Amino acid sequence: MPAIVDKSAKRAEIIRHAAETFSRTGYHATKMQDIATQADIGKGTIYEYFRTKEELFLAIYDSWMTEFESIVRQRVDAADDAMSKVDAIRGSAVEFYESRAGQAPLLLEFWAHALRTDNTVFLTRVQRTRQFLHELGTQLTQQLVHSGWFTDVDVEAFTHLESGISDGIFLAWLLDGRQFPLAKAYTFRQSVIGLGLLSDTGRNVLSERLSAKLKRGF
């Protein structure tokens, strides 16, 4: 009697080995046989789960982002106020990036592939994550303005700007060989932004603490 295969577990295993292989040799240089060798399975087995290399590549991205979005949502929902929610997002992002430091180049490959491909499924999934973060950033910025922590600001413009700064810090961290502490860099960014947007009331409460962080740097 043939062994019963847990298809969900097998799929996850293939995704894990594919991530390791893509991270090591790059998306374009990697062949399905390379992934099969890494996973110690036949190439035909991979095709039972994924029709193309791009579909497998997308499955890695979807797996990672689904996990990340779930963690962010849980922590944001558990936070008591807007400031705590901002801290929850920052902490979740740092934790996610650092936990995948060895495979971090693959995250850049996702971005690069999104610029090249016309695969609507891939592009839609990438956009879903960016939209999730954008909507969350917009909501929190509005809350910070309405609660009196932030001065009045163009919420949409600020959310786009903050997203670009965050992506830039991550990119610099990778290109510099992870030589600076990512968590402190994101905290430093938050302090710079905070001092620029704080209302008079918020500045009175937080200026001393944020100024100290600016002096320490990262």
C-alpha positions in Angstrom: 0.0 0.0 0.0 1.6 3.3 -1.0 2.5 5.7 1.8 0.0 8.5 2.4 1.6 11.9 1.6 0.7 15.0 3.5 0.4 17.3 0.5 0.3 20.5 2.6 3.5 19.6 4.5 5.2 18.5 1.3 4.3 21.7 -0.4 5.7 23.7 2.5 8.8 21.6 2.4 9.3 22.3 -1.3 8.8 26.0 -0.7 11.4 26.0 2.1 14.0 24.3 -0.1 13.2 26.5 -3.0 13.7 29.6 -0.9 17.2 28.4 0.1 18.1 27.6 -3.5 16.8 30.9 -4.9 18.6 32.8 -2.2 21.9 31.1 -3.0 21.9 31.2 -6.8 19.2 33.8 -7.7 15.9 33.4 -9.4 17.0 33.4 -13.1 20.0 31.1 -12.6 18.1 28.5 -10.6 16.6 25.5 -12.4 13.8 23.3 -11.1 16.4 20.4 -10.9 18.5 22.5 -8.5 15.5 22.8 -6.2 14.7 19.1 -6.5 18.3 18.2 -5.6 18.2 20.5 -2.6 14.9 18.9 -1.5 16.2 15.4 -2.3 13.1 14.7 -4.5 12.5 14.0 -8.1 11.9 17.1 -10.4 8.6 15.6 -11.4 7.4 15.8 -7.8 7.9 19.5 -7.8 5.7 19.8 -10.9 2.9 17.9 -9.1 2.7 21.0 -6.8 3.9 23.9 -9.0 3.5 24.2 -12.8 6.3 26.7 -13.3 9.3 28.1 -11.6 7.6 31.5 -11.3 4.6 29.9 -9.6 6.9 28.4 -7.0 8.7 31.7 -6.7 5.3 33.4 -6.0 4.5 30.7 -3.5 7.5 31.6 -1.4 6.5 35.3 -1.5 2.9 34.5 -0.6 4.0 32.2 2.3 6.4 34.8 3.7 4.0 37.8 3.3 1.0 35.9 4.7 3.0 35.1 7.8 4.2 38.7 8.1 0.8 40.3 7.6 -0.8 37.9 10.1 1.8 38.8 12.8 1.5 42.5 12.1 -2.3 42.4 12.3 -2.3 40.4 15.5 0.1 42.7 17.2 -1.5 45.9 16.0 -4.9 44.6 17.2 -3.5 43.8 20.6 -1.9 47.3 21.0 -3.7 49.8 23.2 -3.2 53.0 21.3 -1.8 54.5 18.0 1.7 54.9 19.4 1.8 51.3 20.5 0.5 50.2 17.2 3.3 52.0 15.4 5.8 50.3 17.7 4.2 46.9 16.9 4.6 47.4 13.2 8.2 48.5 13.5 9.1 45.6 15.8 7.3 43.1 13.5 9.2 44.4 10.4 12.6 44.2 12.1 11.8 40.7 13.5 10.7 39.5 10.0 13.8 40.9 8.2 16.3 39.7 10.8 14.8 36.2 10.9 15.4 35.9 7.2 18.7 37.7 7.1 20.4 34.7 5.4 17.8 34.8 2.6 17.3 38.6 2.5 18.6 38.9 -1.1 15.5 37.0 -2.1 13.3 39.8 -0.9 15.1 42.1 -3.3 14.5 39.5 -6.1 10.8 39.7 -5.4 10.9 43.5 -5.9 13.0 43.2 -9.0 10.8 40.5 -10.5 7.7 42.6 -9.9 9.2 45.3 -12.1 9.9 42.8 -14.9 7.0 40.3 -15.0 3.6 40.8 -16.6 2.2 37.9 -14.5 -1.0 39.5 -13.1 -1.2 36.9 -10.3 2.3 37.8 -9.0 1.7 41.5 -9.4 -1.6 41.3 -7.6 0.0 39.5 -4.7 2.8 42.0 -4.4 0.3 44.9 -4.5 -1.9 43.2 -1.8 1.0 43.4 0.7 1.8 47.0 -0.2 -1.9 47.9 0.0 -2.1 46.2 3.4 0.8 48.2 4.8 -0.4 51.5 3.1 -3.9 51.2 4.5 -2.5 50.4 8.0 -0.1 53.3 7.8 -2.8 55.7 6.7 -5.1 54.6 9.5 -2.4 55.0 12.1 -1.3 58.4 10.8 -4.9 59.6 10.9 -5.2 58.3 14.5 -2.0 60.1 15.5 -3.4 63.4 14.0 -6.8 63.0 15.5 -5.5 62.1 19.0 -3.3 65.2 19.0 0.1 63.5 18.8 0.8 64.7 15.3 0.3 68.1 13.8 -2.0 68.2 10.8 -0.4 66.6 7.8 -1.3 65.2 4.3 -1.9 61.7 5.5 -1.6 60.1 2.1 1.6 61.8 1.2 3.2 61.1 4.5 2.3 57.4 4.3 3.9 57.1 0.9 7.0 58.9 2.1 7.3 56.8 5.3 7.0 53.6 3.2 9.8 54.7 1.0 12.1 55.6 3.9 11.4 52.2 5.5 12.2 50.3 2.3 15.3 52.4 1.9 16.6 51.5 5.3 16.2 47.8 4.6 17.9 48.1 1.2 20.8 50.0 2.8 21.1 47.4 5.5 21.5 44.7 2.9 23.9 46.6 0.7 26.1 47.5 3.6 26.4 43.9 4.6 24.1 44.3 7.6 26.8 46.3 9.4 24.4 48.5 11.4 21.7 47.3 13.8 18.4 47.3 11.9 16.2 47.8 15.0 18.1 50.9 16.1 18.0 52.3 12.5 14.2 52.0 12.4 13.9 53.5 15.9 16.1 56.4 14.8 13.9 56.9 11.7 10.9 57.0 14.0 12.5 59.6 16.2 13.4 61.9 13.2 9.9 61.7 11.8 8.3 62.1 15.2 10.1 65.3 16.1 9.2 66.7 12.7 5.4 65.9 13.0 4.7 66.1 16.7 2.1 68.6 17.8 3.1 71.0 20.5 1.5 68.8 23.1 3.2 65.7 21.8 6.5 67.5 21.6 6.3 68.5 25.2 5.8 64.9 26.2 8.2 63.1 24.0 10.9 65.7 22.8 13.4 64.8 25.6 13.2 61.1 24.9 13.3 61.4 21.1 16.1 64.0 21.3 18.2 61.5 23.3 17.7 58.9 20.6 18.7 61.3 17.9 21.9 62.1 19.7 22.7 58.4 20.2 22.1 57.5 16.5 22.3 53.9 15.6 
